[in-house]
Amino acid sequence: MQITTTDMGLVARVQNLTKTYGRANDGTRVDALREVTIGVRRGEFTAVMGPSGSGKSTLMHILAGLDSPTSGQAWLGDTAIEGLDDTALTVLRRRRVGFVFQAFNLVPTLDVKQNILLPFDLDNRKPTASETFWIDTLVDTLGLQDRLRHRPHQLSGGQQQRVAIARALATRPDLIVADEPTGNLDSRTGRDVLTLLTAAVARYGQSIAMVTHDPIAASFADRVLFLADGRIVGDIPQSSPEQISSIMLRMETAA
Ligand SMILES: Nc1ncnc2c1ncn2[C@@H]1O[C@H](COP(=O)(O)OP(=O)(O)OP(=O)(O)O)[C@@H](O)[C@H]1O
């Protein structure tokens, strides 16, 4: 009998995951991930840190079904990602993953409200009463009330990022994958966004995996994973920004 991802209390996991770009024979080979085995716990806020080029985004992309492993396995819940064809992958991403990436991926022809409701439209359904209440909370907390009829090009970068966050959280997907979600925000809005993410975890048991370079942002997480040179080199429970900074500093010195 095989123990499943759900049995382990995880929402996603990878096993012996390797991702290689390029080719050895022309000198372009990059080992972005090397034999990584790690799980993202259900109902937890996990931060992923590490130096530039350590493999953080690659790991996130594979966890979210956006990219495929060179070898090893990846599961979202109990679904093995590598067994899925393109259509099944698209449905999995649409129904079960929420994305917050640096390039906001908002639809330019839709207004803010329509962008936030897009995951429901793509799934041919309307939000339930409880989802509508949650979306209103998101819009209020993110300060988007008076921007609902604006198009993305009429918003600042920070406002666009907040719309992307509202859209990712709206359907309460199995996993939110966030790559530097506070990178473009001023410190106060950034803090509000992190508070909102932790509220989603506390209130709905939302599972979140967030890449960040910012020790303050990482200190909001329940757990911090550290990647270096394509390997997991640290896995610590919630810690202060000072503790996280000192680990990052030691990693950079060692590198
Ligand atoms: N499409 C690609 N083709 C070739 N190499 C790539 C590709 N994507 C990533 N890499 C390489 O893989 C390694 C890991 O990249 P990745 O983007 O995962 O790192 P990261 O930790 O997210 O970095 P950063 O903090 O700078 O965003 C890097 O050396 C990068 O140059």
The ligand as a MOL file (V3000), in Angstrom:
LIG
                    3D

  0  0  0     0  0            999 V3000
M  V30 BEGIN CTAB
M  V30 COUNTS 31 33 0 0 0
M  V30 BEGIN ATOM
M  V30 1 N 13.8280 28.3350 -18.8130 0
M  V30 2 C 15.0860 28.2350 -18.3480 0
M  V30 3 N 16.0970 27.8760 -19.1630 0
M  V30 4 C 17.3520 27.7470 -18.6970 0
M  V30 5 N 17.7240 27.9410 -17.4130 0
M  V30 6 C 16.7500 28.3040 -16.5490 0
M  V30 7 C 15.3850 28.4670 -16.9630 0
M  V30 8 N 14.6550 28.8200 -15.8810 0
M  V30 9 C 15.5170 28.8740 -14.8430 0
M  V30 10 N 16.7700 28.5620 -15.2400 0
M  V30 11 C 17.9680 28.4910 -14.3890 0
M  V30 12 O 17.6770 27.6080 -13.3100 0
M  V30 13 C 18.2240 28.1160 -12.0970 0
M  V30 14 C 17.1130 28.2730 -11.0660 0
M  V30 15 O 16.2410 29.3070 -11.5020 0
M  V30 16 P 15.0200 29.8260 -10.6230 0
M  V30 17 O 14.3180 30.8760 -11.4090 0
M  V30 18 O 14.2270 28.6530 -10.1570 0
M  V30 19 O 15.7820 30.4620 -9.3780 0
M  V30 20 P 15.2190 31.3980 -8.2050 0
M  V30 21 O 15.7600 30.8570 -6.9350 0
M  V30 22 O 13.7380 31.5250 -8.3140 0
M  V30 23 O 15.9370 32.7770 -8.5510 0
M  V30 24 P 15.5120 34.3120 -8.2760 0
M  V30 25 O 15.5140 34.4880 -6.7860 0
M  V30 26 O 16.6070 35.0880 -8.9340 0
M  V30 27 O 14.1590 34.5400 -8.9010 0
M  V30 28 C 18.9230 29.4210 -12.4570 0
M  V30 29 O 20.3040 29.1710 -12.5940 0
M  V30 30 C 18.3060 29.8210 -13.7740 0
M  V30 31 O 19.2230 30.5560 -14.5520 0
M  V30 END ATOM
M  V30 BEGIN BOND
M  V30 1 1 1 2
M  V30 2 1 2 3
M  V30 3 2 2 7
M  V30 4 2 3 4
M  V30 5 1 4 5
M  V30 6 2 5 6
M  V30 7 1 6 7
M  V30 8 1 6 10
M  V30 9 1 7 8
M  V30 10 2 8 9
M  V30 11 1 9 10
M  V30 12 1 10 11
M  V30 13 1 11 12
M  V30 14 1 11 30
M  V30 15 1 12 13
M  V30 16 1 13 14
M  V30 17 1 13 28
M  V30 18 1 14 15
M  V30 19 1 15 16
M  V30 20 2 16 17
M  V30 21 1 16 18
M  V30 22 1 16 19
M  V30 23 1 19 20
M  V30 24 2 20 21
M  V30 25 1 20 22
M  V30 26 1 20 23
M  V30 27 1 23 24
M  V30 28 2 24 25
M  V30 29 1 24 26
M  V30 30 1 24 27
M  V30 31 1 28 29
M  V30 32 1 28 30
M  V30 33 1 30 31
M  V30 END BOND
M  V30 END CTAB
M  END
